[in-house]
Amino acid sequence: MGMKSQDSGFEFLAEKEAMWAEMLMQALKDNGIACAATPVHGAGLVLRTGMVERMRVFVAPEKKARADEILEELFGGAED
């Protein structure tokens, strides 16, 4: 996909509901992979509408291949 987070030089890994994004990030950290997440919708929008927050998870480019493996292990390639 090649989508990059402008400020960090990190590469886009996945977009998940917040609770899954947090689980994914914990697994990445456990494997020594630097990661960051940004909300897809602003927090105010979520509070007003009650919709489930979604997060975009980004990882360090040199760790992207390993991060893809962890993503596959956790989610089996299924998109939510």
BADREN-412153 format. One record per atom (N, C-alpha, C): residue in three letters; residue number from 1; atom name; x, y, z. Coordinates in steps of 0.2 Angstrom, whole numbers. Example, Ala and Ser with C-alpha at 12.3 -4.5 7.8 and 13.67 -1.06 7.14 Angstrom:
// residues 2
<sepa><resn>Ala</resn><resi>1</resi><name>N</name><px>66</px><py>-28</py><pz>39</pz></sepa>
<sepa><resn>Ala</resn><resi>1</resi><name>CA</name><px>62</px><py>-22</py><pz>39</pz></sepa>
<sepa><resn>Ala</resn><resi>1</resi><name>C</name><px>66</px><py>-16</py><pz>39</pz></sepa>
<sepa><resn>Ser</resn><resi>2</resi><name>N</name><px>64</px><py>-11</py><pz>35</pz></sepa>
<sepa><resn>Ser</resn><resi>2</resi><name>CA</name><px>68</px><py>-5</py><pz>36</pz></sepa>
<sepa><resn>Ser</resn><resi>2</resi><name>C</name><px>64</px><py>0</py><pz>39</pz></sepa>
// end
This chain:
// residues 80
<sepa><resn>Met</resn><resi>1</resi><name>N</name><px>4</px><py>-6</py><pz>0</pz></sepa>
<sepa><resn>Met</resn><resi>1</resi><name>CA</name><px>0</px><py>0</py><pz>0</pz></sepa>
<sepa><resn>Met</resn><resi>1</resi><name>C</name><px>4</px><py>6</py><pz>0</pz></sepa>
<sepa><resn>Gly</resn><resi>2</resi><name>N</name><px>10</px><py>6</py><pz>4</pz></sepa>
<sepa><resn>Gly</resn><resi>2</resi><name>CA</name><px>14</px><py>12</py><pz>4</pz></sepa>
<sepa><resn>Gly</resn><resi>2</resi><name>C</name><px>12</px><py>18</py><pz>7</pz></sepa>
<sepa><resn>Met</resn><resi>3</resi><name>N</name><px>7</px><py>17</py><pz>11</pz></sepa>
<sepa><resn>Met</resn><resi>3</resi><name>CA</name><px>4</px><py>23</py><pz>15</pz></sepa>
<sepa><resn>Met</resn><resi>3</resi><name>C</name><px>9</px><py>25</py><pz>21</pz></sepa>
<sepa><resn>Lys</resn><resi>4</resi><name>N</name><px>11</px><py>31</py><pz>21</pz></sepa>
<sepa><resn>Lys</resn><resi>4</resi><name>CA</name><px>16</px><py>33</py><pz>27</pz></sepa>
<sepa><resn>Lys</resn><resi>4</resi><name>C</name><px>13</px><py>38</py><pz>31</pz></sepa>
<sepa><resn>Ser</resn><resi>5</resi><name>N</name><px>15</px><py>37</py><pz>38</pz></sepa>
<sepa><resn>Ser</resn><resi>5</resi><name>CA</name><px>13</px><py>42</py><pz>42</pz></sepa>
<sepa><resn>Ser</resn><resi>5</resi><name>C</name><px>18</px><py>48</py><pz>41</pz></sepa>
<sepa><resn>Gln</resn><resi>6</resi><name>N</name><px>16</px><py>54</py><pz>40</pz></sepa>
<sepa><resn>Gln</resn><resi>6</resi><name>CA</name><px>20</px><py>59</py><pz>38</pz></sepa>
<sepa><resn>Gln</resn><resi>6</resi><name>C</name><px>26</px><py>61</py><pz>43</pz></sepa>
<sepa><resn>Asp</resn><resi>7</resi><name>N</name><px>24</px><py>61</py><pz>49</pz></sepa>
<sepa><resn>Asp</resn><resi>7</resi><name>CA</name><px>29</px><py>64</py><pz>54</pz></sepa>
<sepa><resn>Asp</resn><resi>7</resi><name>C</name><px>34</px><py>59</py><pz>56</pz></sepa>
<sepa><resn>Ser</resn><resi>8</resi><name>N</name><px>33</px><py>52</py><pz>56</pz></sepa>
<sepa><resn>Ser</resn><resi>8</resi><name>CA</name><px>37</px><py>47</py><pz>59</pz></sepa>
<sepa><resn>Ser</resn><resi>8</resi><name>C</name><px>42</px><py>43</py><pz>54</pz></sepa>
<sepa><resn>Gly</resn><resi>9</resi><name>N</name><px>40</px><py>43</py><pz>48</pz></sepa>
<sepa><resn>Gly</resn><resi>9</resi><name>CA</name><px>43</px><py>39</py><pz>43</pz></sepa>
<sepa><resn>Gly</resn><resi>9</resi><name>C</name><px>41</px><py>31</py><pz>44</pz></sepa>
<sepa><resn>Phe</resn><resi>10</resi><name>N</name><px>36</px><py>30</py><pz>49</pz></sepa>
<sepa><resn>Phe</resn><resi>10</resi><name>CA</name><px>34</px><py>23</py><pz>50</pz></sepa>
<sepa><resn>Phe</resn><resi>10</resi><name>C</name><px>29</px><py>21</py><pz>44</pz></sepa>
<sepa><resn>Glu</resn><resi>11</resi><name>N</name><px>28</px><py>15</py><pz>43</pz></sepa>
<sepa><resn>Glu</resn><resi>11</resi><name>CA</name><px>24</px><py>12</py><pz>37</pz></sepa>
<sepa><resn>Glu</resn><resi>11</resi><name>C</name><px>18</px><py>10</py><pz>40</pz></sepa>
<sepa><resn>Phe</resn><resi>12</resi><name>N</name><px>12</px><py>11</py><pz>36</pz></sepa>
<sepa><resn>Phe</resn><resi>12</resi><name>CA</name><px>6</px><py>8</py><pz>38</pz></sepa>
<sepa><resn>Phe</resn><resi>12</resi><name>C</name><px>6</px><py>1</py><pz>38</pz></sepa>
<sepa><resn>Leu</resn><resi>13</resi><name>N</name><px>3</px><py>-2</py><pz>44</pz></sepa>
<sepa><resn>Leu</resn><resi>13</resi><name>CA</name><px>3</px><py>-9</py><pz>45</pz></sepa>
<sepa><resn>Leu</resn><resi>13</resi><name>C</name><px>-5</px><py>-12</py><pz>44</pz></sepa>
<sepa><resn>Ala</resn><resi>14</resi><name>N</name><px>-9</px><py>-9</py><pz>48</pz></sepa>
<sepa><resn>Ala</resn><resi>14</resi><name>CA</name><px>-16</px><py>-11</py><pz>48</pz></sepa>
<sepa><resn>Ala</resn><resi>14</resi><name>C</name><px>-21</px><py>-6</py><pz>51</pz></sepa>
<sepa><resn>Glu</resn><resi>15</resi><name>N</name><px>-27</px><py>-7</py><pz>50</pz></sepa>
<sepa><resn>Glu</resn><resi>15</resi><name>CA</name><px>-32</px><py>-3</py><pz>53</pz></sepa>
<sepa><resn>Glu</resn><resi>15</resi><name>C</name><px>-37</px><py>-7</py><pz>56</pz></sepa>
<sepa><resn>Lys</resn><resi>16</resi><name>N</name><px>-38</px><py>-6</py><pz>63</pz></sepa>
<sepa><resn>Lys</resn><resi>16</resi><name>CA</name><px>-42</px><py>-11</py><pz>67</pz></sepa>
<sepa><resn>Lys</resn><resi>16</resi><name>C</name><px>-46</px><py>-7</py><pz>72</pz></sepa>
<sepa><resn>Glu</resn><resi>17</resi><name>N</name><px>-51</px><py>-10</py><pz>74</pz></sepa>
<sepa><resn>Glu</resn><resi>17</resi><name>CA</name><px>-55</px><py>-7</py><pz>80</pz></sepa>
<sepa><resn>Glu</resn><resi>17</resi><name>C</name><px>-50</px><py>-6</py><pz>86</pz></sepa>
<sepa><resn>Ala</resn><resi>18</resi><name>N</name><px>-51</px><py>-1</py><pz>90</pz></sepa>
<sepa><resn>Ala</resn><resi>18</resi><name>CA</name><px>-46</px><py>1</py><pz>95</pz></sepa>
<sepa><resn>Ala</resn><resi>18</resi><name>C</name><px>-44</px><py>-5</py><pz>99</pz></sepa>
<sepa><resn>Met</resn><resi>19</resi><name>N</name><px>-48</px><py>-9</py><pz>102</pz></sepa>
<sepa><resn>Met</resn><resi>19</resi><name>CA</name><px>-46</px><py>-14</py><pz>106</pz></sepa>
<sepa><resn>Met</resn><resi>19</resi><name>C</name><px>-41</px><py>-19</py><pz>103</pz></sepa>
<sepa><resn>Trp</resn><resi>20</resi><name>N</name><px>-43</px><py>-21</py><pz>96</pz></sepa>
<sepa><resn>Trp</resn><resi>20</resi><name>CA</name><px>-38</px><py>-25</py><pz>93</pz></sepa>
<sepa><resn>Trp</resn><resi>20</resi><name>C</name><px>-32</px><py>-22</py><pz>91</pz></sepa>
<sepa><resn>Ala</resn><resi>21</resi><name>N</name><px>-32</px><py>-15</py><pz>90</pz></sepa>
<sepa><resn>Ala</resn><resi>21</resi><name>CA</name><px>-26</px><py>-11</py><pz>88</pz></sepa>
<sepa><resn>Ala</resn><resi>21</resi><name>C</name><px>-21</px><py>-12</py><pz>94</pz></sepa>
<sepa><resn>Glu</resn><resi>22</resi><name>N</name><px>-24</px><py>-11</py><pz>100</pz></sepa>
<sepa><resn>Glu</resn><resi>22</resi><name>CA</name><px>-20</px><py>-11</py><pz>106</pz></sepa>
<sepa><resn>Glu</resn><resi>22</resi><name>C</name><px>-17</px><py>-18</py><pz>108</pz></sepa>
<sepa><resn>Met</resn><resi>23</resi><name>N</name><px>-21</px><py>-23</py><pz>106</pz></sepa>
<sepa><resn>Met</resn><resi>23</resi><name>CA</name><px>-18</px><py>-30</py><pz>107</pz></sepa>
<sepa><resn>Met</resn><resi>23</resi><name>C</name><px>-13</px><py>-31</py><pz>102</pz></sepa>
<sepa><resn>Leu</resn><resi>24</resi><name>N</name><px>-13</px><py>-29</py><pz>96</pz></sepa>
<sepa><resn>Leu</resn><resi>24</resi><name>CA</name><px>-8</px><py>-29</py><pz>91</pz></sepa>
<sepa><resn>Leu</resn><resi>24</resi><name>C</name><px>-2</px><py>-25</py><pz>93</pz></sepa>
<sepa><resn>Met</resn><resi>25</resi><name>N</name><px>-3</px><py>-19</py><pz>95</pz></sepa>
<sepa><resn>Met</resn><resi>25</resi><name>CA</name><px>3</px><py>-15</py><pz>97</pz></sepa>
<sepa><resn>Met</resn><resi>25</resi><name>C</name><px>7</px><py>-18</py><pz>103</pz></sepa>
<sepa><resn>Gln</resn><resi>26</resi><name>N</name><px>3</px><py>-21</py><pz>108</pz></sepa>
<sepa><resn>Gln</resn><resi>26</resi><name>CA</name><px>6</px><py>-25</py><pz>113</pz></sepa>
<sepa><resn>Gln</resn><resi>26</resi><name>C</name><px>11</px><py>-31</py><pz>110</pz></sepa>
<sepa><resn>Ala</resn><resi>27</resi><name>N</name><px>8</px><py>-34</py><pz>106</pz></sepa>
<sepa><resn>Ala</resn><resi>27</resi><name>CA</name><px>12</px><py>-40</py><pz>103</pz></sepa>
<sepa><resn>Ala</resn><resi>27</resi><name>C</name><px>18</px><py>-37</py><pz>99</pz></sepa>
<sepa><resn>Leu</resn><resi>28</resi><name>N</name><px>17</px><py>-32</py><pz>96</pz></sepa>
<sepa><resn>Leu</resn><resi>28</resi><name>CA</name><px>23</px><py>-29</py><pz>92</pz></sepa>
<sepa><resn>Leu</resn><resi>28</resi><name>C</name><px>28</px><py>-27</py><pz>97</pz></sepa>
<sepa><resn>Lys</resn><resi>29</resi><name>N</name><px>26</px><py>-23</py><pz>102</pz></sepa>
<sepa><resn>Lys</resn><resi>29</resi><name>CA</name><px>31</px><py>-21</py><pz>108</pz></sepa>
<sepa><resn>Lys</resn><resi>29</resi><name>C</name><px>34</px><py>-27</py><pz>111</pz></sepa>
<sepa><resn>Asp</resn><resi>30</resi><name>N</name><px>30</px><py>-32</py><pz>112</pz></sepa>
<sepa><resn>Asp</resn><resi>30</resi><name>CA</name><px>33</px><py>-38</py><pz>115</pz></sepa>
<sepa><resn>Asp</resn><resi>30</resi><name>C</name><px>39</px><py>-41</py><pz>110</pz></sepa>
<sepa><resn>Asn</resn><resi>31</resi><name>N</name><px>38</px><py>-40</py><pz>104</pz></sepa>
<sepa><resn>Asn</resn><resi>31</resi><name>CA</name><px>43</px><py>-42</py><pz>99</pz></sepa>
<sepa><resn>Asn</resn><resi>31</resi><name>C</name><px>48</px><py>-37</py><pz>97</pz></sepa>
<sepa><resn>Gly</resn><resi>32</resi><name>N</name><px>48</px><py>-32</py><pz>101</pz></sepa>
<sepa><resn>Gly</resn><resi>32</resi><name>CA</name><px>54</px><py>-26</py><pz>100</pz></sepa>
<sepa><resn>Gly</resn><resi>32</resi><name>C</name><px>52</px><py>-22</py><pz>94</pz></sepa>
<sepa><resn>Ile</resn><resi>33</resi><name>N</name><px>46</px><py>-22</py><pz>92</pz></sepa>
<sepa><resn>Ile</resn><resi>33</resi><name>CA</name><px>45</px><py>-18</py><pz>86</pz></sepa>
<sepa><resn>Ile</resn><resi>33</resi><name>C</name><px>42</px><py>-11</py><pz>88</pz></sepa>
<sepa><resn>Ala</resn><resi>34</resi><name>N</name><px>45</px><py>-6</py><pz>86</pz></sepa>
<sepa><resn>Ala</resn><resi>34</resi><name>CA</name><px>43</px><py>1</py><pz>87</pz></sepa>
<sepa><resn>Ala</resn><resi>34</resi><name>C</name><px>36</px><py>2</py><pz>83</pz></sepa>
<sepa><resn>Cys</resn><resi>35</resi><name>N</name><px>31</px><py>5</py><pz>86</pz></sepa>
<sepa><resn>Cys</resn><resi>35</resi><name>CA</name><px>25</px><py>6</py><pz>83</pz></sepa>
<sepa><resn>Cys</resn><resi>35</resi><name>C</name><px>21</px><py>12</py><pz>85</pz></sepa>
<sepa><resn>Ala</resn><resi>36</resi><name>N</name><px>17</px><py>14</py><pz>82</pz></sepa>
<sepa><resn>Ala</resn><resi>36</resi><name>CA</name><px>13</px><py>20</py><pz>83</pz></sepa>
<sepa><resn>Ala</resn><resi>36</resi><name>C</name><px>6</px><py>19</py><pz>81</pz></sepa>
<sepa><resn>Ala</resn><resi>37</resi><name>N</name><px>1</px><py>23</py><pz>83</pz></sepa>
<sepa><resn>Ala</resn><resi>37</resi><name>CA</name><px>-6</px><py>22</py><pz>81</pz></sepa>
<sepa><resn>Ala</resn><resi>37</resi><name>C</name><px>-9</px><py>29</py><pz>81</pz></sepa>
<sepa><resn>Thr</resn><resi>38</resi><name>N</name><px>-13</px><py>30</py><pz>76</pz></sepa>
<sepa><resn>Thr</resn><resi>38</resi><name>CA</name><px>-17</px><py>36</py><pz>75</pz></sepa>
<sepa><resn>Thr</resn><resi>38</resi><name>C</name><px>-25</px><py>34</py><pz>75</pz></sepa>
<sepa><resn>Pro</resn><resi>39</resi><name>N</name><px>-29</px><py>38</py><pz>78</pz></sepa>
<sepa><resn>Pro</resn><resi>39</resi><name>CA</name><px>-36</px><py>37</py><pz>77</pz></sepa>
<sepa><resn>Pro</resn><resi>39</resi><name>C</name><px>-38</px><py>38</py><pz>70</pz></sepa>
<sepa><resn>Val</resn><resi>40</resi><name>N</name><px>-43</px><py>34</py><pz>67</pz></sepa>
<sepa><resn>Val</resn><resi>40</resi><name>CA</name><px>-46</px><py>36</py><pz>61</pz></sepa>
<sepa><resn>Val</resn><resi>40</resi><name>C</name><px>-50</px><py>41</py><pz>61</pz></sepa>
<sepa><resn>His</resn><resi>41</resi><name>N</name><px>-55</px><py>42</py><pz>66</pz></sepa>
<sepa><resn>His</resn><resi>41</resi><name>CA</name><px>-59</px><py>47</py><pz>67</pz></sepa>
<sepa><resn>His</resn><resi>41</resi><name>C</name><px>-57</px><py>51</py><pz>73</pz></sepa>
<sepa><resn>Gly</resn><resi>42</resi><name>N</name><px>-59</px><py>57</py><pz>73</pz></sepa>
<sepa><resn>Gly</resn><resi>42</resi><name>CA</name><px>-57</px><py>61</py><pz>79</pz></sepa>
<sepa><resn>Gly</resn><resi>42</resi><name>C</name><px>-61</px><py>59</py><pz>85</pz></sepa>
<sepa><resn>Ala</resn><resi>43</resi><name>N</name><px>-58</px><py>59</py><pz>91</pz></sepa>
<sepa><resn>Ala</resn><resi>43</resi><name>CA</name><px>-61</px><py>57</py><pz>97</pz></sepa>
<sepa><resn>Ala</resn><resi>43</resi><name>C</name><px>-68</px><py>60</py><pz>98</pz></sepa>
<sepa><resn>Gly</resn><resi>44</resi><name>N</name><px>-69</px><py>66</py><pz>97</pz></sepa>
<sepa><resn>Gly</resn><resi>44</resi><name>CA</name><px>-75</px><py>70</py><pz>98</pz></sepa>
<sepa><resn>Gly</resn><resi>44</resi><name>C</name><px>-81</px><py>67</py><pz>94</pz></sepa>
<sepa><resn>Leu</resn><resi>45</resi><name>N</name><px>-79</px><py>65</py><pz>87</pz></sepa>
<sepa><resn>Leu</resn><resi>45</resi><name>CA</name><px>-84</px><py>61</py><pz>83</pz></sepa>
<sepa><resn>Leu</resn><resi>45</resi><name>C</name><px>-86</px><py>55</py><pz>86</pz></sepa>
<sepa><resn>Val</resn><resi>46</resi><name>N</name><px>-82</px><py>51</py><pz>89</pz></sepa>
<sepa><resn>Val</resn><resi>46</resi><name>CA</name><px>-83</px><py>45</py><pz>92</pz></sepa>
<sepa><resn>Val</resn><resi>46</resi><name>C</name><px>-88</px><py>46</py><pz>98</pz></sepa>
<sepa><resn>Leu</resn><resi>47</resi><name>N</name><px>-86</px><py>50</py><pz>102</pz></sepa>
<sepa><resn>Leu</resn><resi>47</resi><name>CA</name><px>-91</px><py>52</py><pz>108</pz></sepa>
<sepa><resn>Leu</resn><resi>47</resi><name>C</name><px>-98</px><py>54</py><pz>106</pz></sepa>
<sepa><resn>Arg</resn><resi>48</resi><name>N</name><px>-98</px><py>58</py><pz>101</pz></sepa>
<sepa><resn>Arg</resn><resi>48</resi><name>CA</name><px>-105</px><py>60</py><pz>99</pz></sepa>
<sepa><resn>Arg</resn><resi>48</resi><name>C</name><px>-109</px><py>55</py><pz>96</pz></sepa>
<sepa><resn>Thr</resn><resi>49</resi><name>N</name><px>-106</px><py>51</py><pz>92</pz></sepa>
<sepa><resn>Thr</resn><resi>49</resi><name>CA</name><px>-110</px><py>46</py><pz>88</pz></sepa>
<sepa><resn>Thr</resn><resi>49</resi><name>C</name><px>-110</px><py>39</py><pz>91</pz></sepa>
<sepa><resn>Gly</resn><resi>50</resi><name>N</name><px>-106</px><py>38</py><pz>96</pz></sepa>
<sepa><resn>Gly</resn><resi>50</resi><name>CA</name><px>-105</px><py>31</py><pz>99</pz></sepa>
<sepa><resn>Gly</resn><resi>50</resi><name>C</name><px>-102</px><py>26</py><pz>95</pz></sepa>
<sepa><resn>Met</resn><resi>51</resi><name>N</name><px>-99</px><py>28</py><pz>89</pz></sepa>
<sepa><resn>Met</resn><resi>51</resi><name>CA</name><px>-96</px><py>23</py><pz>85</pz></sepa>
<sepa><resn>Met</resn><resi>51</resi><name>C</name><px>-90</px><py>20</py><pz>88</pz></sepa>
<sepa><resn>Val</resn><resi>52</resi><name>N</name><px>-88</px><py>14</py><pz>86</pz></sepa>
<sepa><resn>Val</resn><resi>52</resi><name>CA</name><px>-82</px><py>11</py><pz>88</pz></sepa>
<sepa><resn>Val</resn><resi>52</resi><name>C</name><px>-76</px><py>14</py><pz>85</pz></sepa>
<sepa><resn>Glu</resn><resi>53</resi><name>N</name><px>-71</px><py>16</py><pz>90</pz></sepa>
<sepa><resn>Glu</resn><resi>53</resi><name>CA</name><px>-65</px><py>20</py><pz>87</pz></sepa>
<sepa><resn>Glu</resn><resi>53</resi><name>C</name><px>-61</px><py>15</py><pz>83</pz></sepa>
<sepa><resn>Arg</resn><resi>54</resi><name>N</name><px>-58</px><py>17</py><pz>78</pz></sepa>
<sepa><resn>Arg</resn><resi>54</resi><name>CA</name><px>-54</px><py>13</py><pz>74</pz></sepa>
<sepa><resn>Arg</resn><resi>54</resi><name>C</name><px>-47</px><py>16</py><pz>74</pz></sepa>
<sepa><resn>Met</resn><resi>55</resi><name>N</name><px>-42</px><py>12</py><pz>74</pz></sepa>
<sepa><resn>Met</resn><resi>55</resi><name>CA</name><px>-35</px><py>15</py><pz>74</pz></sepa>
<sepa><resn>Met</resn><resi>55</resi><name>C</name><px>-31</px><py>12</py><pz>68</pz></sepa>
<sepa><resn>Arg</resn><resi>56</resi><name>N</name><px>-27</px><py>17</py><pz>66</pz></sepa>
<sepa><resn>Arg</resn><resi>56</resi><name>CA</name><px>-22</px><py>15</py><pz>61</pz></sepa>
<sepa><resn>Arg</resn><resi>56</resi><name>C</name><px>-15</px><py>13</py><pz>64</pz></sepa>
<sepa><resn>Val</resn><resi>57</resi><name>N</name><px>-12</px><py>7</py><pz>63</pz></sepa>
<sepa><resn>Val</resn><resi>57</resi><name>CA</name><px>-6</px><py>6</py><pz>67</pz></sepa>
<sepa><resn>Val</resn><resi>57</resi><name>C</name><px>0</px><py>6</py><pz>62</pz></sepa>
<sepa><resn>Phe</resn><resi>58</resi><name>N</name><px>5</px><py>9</py><pz>64</pz></sepa>
<sepa><resn>Phe</resn><resi>58</resi><name>CA</name><px>11</px><py>10</py><pz>60</pz></sepa>
<sepa><resn>Phe</resn><resi>58</resi><name>C</name><px>17</px><py>7</py><pz>63</pz></sepa>
<sepa><resn>Val</resn><resi>59</resi><name>N</name><px>22</px><py>5</py><pz>59</pz></sepa>
<sepa><resn>Val</resn><resi>59</resi><name>CA</name><px>28</px><py>2</py><pz>62</pz></sepa>
<sepa><resn>Val</resn><resi>59</resi><name>C</name><px>34</px><py>4</py><pz>58</pz></sepa>
<sepa><resn>Ala</resn><resi>60</resi><name>N</name><px>40</px><py>3</py><pz>62</pz></sepa>
<sepa><resn>Ala</resn><resi>60</resi><name>CA</name><px>46</px><py>5</py><pz>59</pz></sepa>
<sepa><resn>Ala</resn><resi>60</resi><name>C</name><px>47</px><py>1</py><pz>52</pz></sepa>
<sepa><resn>Pro</resn><resi>61</resi><name>N</name><px>49</px><py>5</py><pz>47</pz></sepa>
<sepa><resn>Pro</resn><resi>61</resi><name>CA</name><px>50</px><py>1</py><pz>40</pz></sepa>
<sepa><resn>Pro</resn><resi>61</resi><name>C</name><px>54</px><py>-5</py><pz>40</pz></sepa>
<sepa><resn>Glu</resn><resi>62</resi><name>N</name><px>59</px><py>-5</py><pz>44</pz></sepa>
<sepa><resn>Glu</resn><resi>62</resi><name>CA</name><px>64</px><py>-11</py><pz>44</pz></sepa>
<sepa><resn>Glu</resn><resi>62</resi><name>C</name><px>61</px><py>-17</py><pz>48</pz></sepa>
<sepa><resn>Lys</resn><resi>63</resi><name>N</name><px>55</px><py>-16</py><pz>52</pz></sepa>
<sepa><resn>Lys</resn><resi>63</resi><name>CA</name><px>52</px><py>-21</py><pz>55</pz></sepa>
<sepa><resn>Lys</resn><resi>63</resi><name>C</name><px>45</px><py>-23</py><pz>52</pz></sepa>
<sepa><resn>Lys</resn><resi>64</resi><name>N</name><px>44</px><py>-20</py><pz>46</pz></sepa>
<sepa><resn>Lys</resn><resi>64</resi><name>CA</name><px>37</px><py>-21</py><pz>43</pz></sepa>
<sepa><resn>Lys</resn><resi>64</resi><name>C</name><px>36</px><py>-29</py><pz>41</pz></sepa>
<sepa><resn>Ala</resn><resi>65</resi><name>N</name><px>41</px><py>-32</py><pz>39</pz></sepa>
<sepa><resn>Ala</resn><resi>65</resi><name>CA</name><px>40</px><py>-39</py><pz>37</pz></sepa>
<sepa><resn>Ala</resn><resi>65</resi><name>C</name><px>38</px><py>-43</py><pz>43</pz></sepa>
<sepa><resn>Arg</resn><resi>66</resi><name>N</name><px>42</px><py>-42</py><pz>49</pz></sepa>
<sepa><resn>Arg</resn><resi>66</resi><name>CA</name><px>40</px><py>-46</py><pz>55</pz></sepa>
<sepa><resn>Arg</resn><resi>66</resi><name>C</name><px>34</px><py>-44</py><pz>58</pz></sepa>
<sepa><resn>Ala</resn><resi>67</resi><name>N</name><px>32</px><py>-37</py><pz>57</pz></sepa>
<sepa><resn>Ala</resn><resi>67</resi><name>CA</name><px>25</px><py>-35</py><pz>59</pz></sepa>
<sepa><resn>Ala</resn><resi>67</resi><name>C</name><px>20</px><py>-38</py><pz>55</pz></sepa>
<sepa><resn>Asp</resn><resi>68</resi><name>N</name><px>21</px><py>-39</py><pz>49</pz></sepa>
<sepa><resn>Asp</resn><resi>68</resi><name>CA</name><px>16</px><py>-43</py><pz>45</pz></sepa>
<sepa><resn>Asp</resn><resi>68</resi><name>C</name><px>15</px><py>-50</py><pz>47</pz></sepa>
<sepa><resn>Glu</resn><resi>69</resi><name>N</name><px>20</px><py>-53</py><pz>49</pz></sepa>
<sepa><resn>Glu</resn><resi>69</resi><name>CA</name><px>20</px><py>-60</py><pz>52</pz></sepa>
<sepa><resn>Glu</resn><resi>69</resi><name>C</name><px>16</px><py>-60</py><pz>58</pz></sepa>
<sepa><resn>Ile</resn><resi>70</resi><name>N</name><px>17</px><py>-55</py><pz>63</pz></sepa>
<sepa><resn>Ile</resn><resi>70</resi><name>CA</name><px>13</px><py>-55</py><pz>69</pz></sepa>
<sepa><resn>Ile</resn><resi>70</resi><name>C</name><px>6</px><py>-54</py><pz>68</pz></sepa>
<sepa><resn>Leu</resn><resi>71</resi><name>N</name><px>4</px><py>-49</py><pz>63</pz></sepa>
<sepa><resn>Leu</resn><resi>71</resi><name>CA</name><px>-2</px><py>-47</py><pz>61</pz></sepa>
<sepa><resn>Leu</resn><resi>71</resi><name>C</name><px>-6</px><py>-54</py><pz>59</pz></sepa>
<sepa><resn>Glu</resn><resi>72</resi><name>N</name><px>-2</px><py>-58</py><pz>55</pz></sepa>
<sepa><resn>Glu</resn><resi>72</resi><name>CA</name><px>-5</px><py>-64</py><pz>52</pz></sepa>
<sepa><resn>Glu</resn><resi>72</resi><name>C</name><px>-6</px><py>-69</py><pz>58</pz></sepa>
<sepa><resn>Glu</resn><resi>73</resi><name>N</name><px>-2</px><py>-69</py><pz>62</pz></sepa>
<sepa><resn>Glu</resn><resi>73</resi><name>CA</name><px>-2</px><py>-74</py><pz>68</pz></sepa>
<sepa><resn>Glu</resn><resi>73</resi><name>C</name><px>-9</px><py>-72</py><pz>72</pz></sepa>
<sepa><resn>Leu</resn><resi>74</resi><name>N</name><px>-9</px><py>-66</py><pz>73</pz></sepa>
<sepa><resn>Leu</resn><resi>74</resi><name>CA</name><px>-15</px><py>-64</py><pz>78</pz></sepa>
<sepa><resn>Leu</resn><resi>74</resi><name>C</name><px>-22</px><py>-64</py><pz>74</pz></sepa>
<sepa><resn>Phe</resn><resi>75</resi><name>N</name><px>-22</px><py>-62</py><pz>68</pz></sepa>
<sepa><resn>Phe</resn><resi>75</resi><name>CA</name><px>-28</px><py>-61</py><pz>65</pz></sepa>
<sepa><resn>Phe</resn><resi>75</resi><name>C</name><px>-29</px><py>-65</py><pz>59</pz></sepa>
<sepa><resn>Gly</resn><resi>76</resi><name>N</name><px>-24</px><py>-69</py><pz>57</pz></sepa>
<sepa><resn>Gly</resn><resi>76</resi><name>CA</name><px>-25</px><py>-74</py><pz>52</pz></sepa>
<sepa><resn>Gly</resn><resi>76</resi><name>C</name><px>-27</px><py>-71</py><pz>45</pz></sepa>
<sepa><resn>Gly</resn><resi>77</resi><name>N</name><px>-25</px><py>-64</py><pz>44</pz></sepa>
<sepa><resn>Gly</resn><resi>77</resi><name>CA</name><px>-26</px><py>-61</py><pz>38</pz></sepa>
<sepa><resn>Gly</resn><resi>77</resi><name>C</name><px>-33</px><py>-58</py><pz>37</pz></sepa>
<sepa><resn>Ala</resn><resi>78</resi><name>N</name><px>-37</px><py>-60</py><pz>42</pz></sepa>
<sepa><resn>Ala</resn><resi>78</resi><name>CA</name><px>-44</px><py>-58</py><pz>42</pz></sepa>
<sepa><resn>Ala</resn><resi>78</resi><name>C</name><px>-45</px><py>-50</py><pz>43</pz></sepa>
<sepa><resn>Glu</resn><resi>79</resi><name>N</name><px>-49</px><py>-47</py><pz>39</pz></sepa>
<sepa><resn>Glu</resn><resi>79</resi><name>CA</name><px>-50</px><py>-40</py><pz>40</pz></sepa>
<sepa><resn>Glu</resn><resi>79</resi><name>C</name><px>-56</px><py>-39</py><pz>44</pz></sepa>
<sepa><resn>Asp</resn><resi>80</resi><name>N</name><px>-56</px><py>-35</py><pz>49</pz></sepa>
<sepa><resn>Asp</resn><resi>80</resi><name>CA</name><px>-62</px><py>-33</py><pz>53</pz></sepa>
<sepa><resn>Asp</resn><resi>80</resi><name>C</name><px>-66</px><py>-27</py><pz>50</pz></sepa>
// end
